[in-house]
Amino acid sequence: MPASSVDSTGCRNCRMPLDFSSKTVHVNGPIMPIINPGADSWVEGWQPESTSFGTHRISSTAVVTDEFVVDAQDMNTVPLDTPENERYYRDHFLSQTHLNYCAMDSTTGPIVMSVKYEESASCPAESSYFRIMIRTRDSTICKRISAKLVGDEPQVEDIARIVLPDLNPSLRFQCTVSCDVQNAIVEYDEHAKQCRFKFGILTQSIGQNTEEAIFSNNVVSDQFAQFLKCIATEVDLQGFDGFRGGLDVKGNLSGRKSYFTKFKNREIMFHVSPLMPFSLTDAQQVARKRHIGNDIVCVVFQEESTTFDPNWIASSFLHTYIVVQPVSGTEVPAA
């Protein structure tokens, strides 16, 4: 069963609890029992000499740097500026000591929560926090909560209700222990949103009405160059360390230059046909089409108005074409 699905309205539906049912352990005592880690199981987040955390225990060795520290006098929950919540678990929990919990609330529905204890490097006694990530079918919430809010021996339910105060009073969370759990959470968090995109860019001259002609254009006119600078920044592909969108960054096999940008925390690499290698002996220009033909979105830049038919481009992936023409008498600001 997949961790989640997308319904007809485009909303993500969480199927509880990320297939955690076979990975749940009930703990009755103050210390998590020792479980013989088989091929795919281990005791997640437990270490000796750890800080009490309700019926489970969590290590107090994690230290957070000052850039994440909030004034210790602030007794409110602290929302973190995380426009890319889908990477939050990977960046702040994965490969670090933490605990994962799941529950089914009668109103909210399935809930999966990750919890990690943190201390300020500069003042651990006064600046201790619980970093939490709560996933519901409607949203993902990332917060950091002062330890003073929950007392010396907090129950995991108490921490959850600080963020979701309307949870059922009888709700109880179950701790999950398995190597598969972290992988399932990463897959759930990161599959729903795409942070990196690759878009194709073609140029079309007047009267061109075949794929071969369009992919064979090599001229970068002043207007086309102005358009490229408007939407992205020219980069050298050799040694480029950002999202490369499948382009070669070692041997100039995809060309020497391309255009790249970041928009609302999303990385975009443009496959600019005239900047890619051109072959005199290959009418189909496979070196170009192998990239652009596998994109989903393609921009078609026309110097002047001419007919463009998407059926001219044979591709099983291209679904959206954006035809762009310069407007005379106007100047476009650079990106």
Salt bridges, closest charged atoms under 4 A:
GLU86 OE2 - ARG266 NH1 3.87
ASP91 OD1 - ARG87 NH2 3.44
GLU118 OE2 - LYS116 NZ 3.03
GLU118 OE2 - ARG131 NE 2.52
GLU126 OE1 - LYS148 NZ 3.55
ASP189 OD1 - ARG135 NE 2.84
GLU190 OE2 - ARG90 NE 2.63
GLU211 OE2 - LYS289 NZ 2.84
ASP236 OD1 - LYS257 NZ 2.32
GLU267 OE1 - ARG196 NE 2.85
ASP295 OD1 - LYS198 NZ 3.22
ASP295 OD2 - HIS271 ND1 2.87
